[in-house]
Amino acid sequence: MEYRPLGRTGLSVSAICLGTMTWGQQNTEAEGHLQMDYAIDHGINFFDTAELYSIPPKPETQGSTERIVGSWFKSRGKRDKVILATKAVGRSDAMTWFRDPPAKSRISKAQLTEALENSLKRLQTDHVDLYQLHWPERPIPWGSNPTRFSMAGYQPAADETAIEIQLEAMDGFIKAGKVRHVGLSNESAWGTMRFLFASEAKGLPRVASVQNAYNLLNRTYDTAMAEIFLREQVGLMAYSPLAQGFLTGKYLNGARPAGARTTLFDRGQRYQTPGAEEAVADYLGVAKRHGLDPAAMAVAFVTSRPFTTSNIIGATSMEQLKVCVEGSLAVEMTPELQADLDAVHQLRGNPCP
């Protein structure tokens, strides 16, 4: 396993991070524990979770994933072996169940404090190594399809919490010893630079990473965000390297395998946009020509990017997990393979931003 710097924090994290969002719905507590055992045994020292999880979000399962991670810490006694990342929810008017009493979620000091304290209890730990804002406080289009991935008609909200205030809350957590470092998620280049500017201007915590979607169907990070890594050392924690499983080919031609996420929850619209299926078919062709498992190839591509700090993989079975870890690490990203992947990207672009 390769280990990479987490921003300017001085921490080194495994190039593969264990994602956890299925634990509590698709996966049982026992299955989550087995995945964490496997991860530690294979050199993974970086786990990522969130107060939102498990997925899909709903009141009755909110926080279930953090509880499973916490019970593993208690039973295994391996908290010191893990660099632990979790996330506080961003702006939402619809999901009001995260706070007590129920409220629209905002990244205010009071709500962040409540979020962190509840996460620490569920995780059965006294600190989080990387505390991330799951999505911005300001209303922006993110994690969507091309018709919504647009700033057309965008208007800032009157009640936006200033970035400086968000960082001041984080600063208090760090001084209290409850958080070591901070990060962003589903963030734009403008937002990332504003956080960096505020930290420098006010002497506030510096963001270490940005957790955004990145895969063969969505390489939008290659441009403005990649330059931020180059110049500011704020690296990518890449989520959805398999594009919610679409890059395995299991959903081609409308197939819906039993037990698969899109079959169960019908939440795959981000990867069902015009041109997506044709792109998937082309990438499967590349894998076949090179004699590779398409899932292993897709994960290996993301891990190989120079701006990737850690590639967040998730699986609902041990077989899938082994492909994402052992299988992907065995893939050699040769110049010929890279050229073939780039040729498809040149033709198909980013159908699923």
Beta strands, then each sheet from edge to edge (+ up, - down):
strand 1: 3-5
strand 2: 12-14
strand 3: 16-19
strand 4: 46-48
strand 5: 83-88
strand 6: 128-133
strand 7: 179-185
strand 8: 207-213
strand 9: 235-239
strand 10: 308-313
sheet 1: 1+ 2-
sheet 2: 3+ 4+ 5+ 6+ 7+ 8+ 9+ 10+ 3+
end
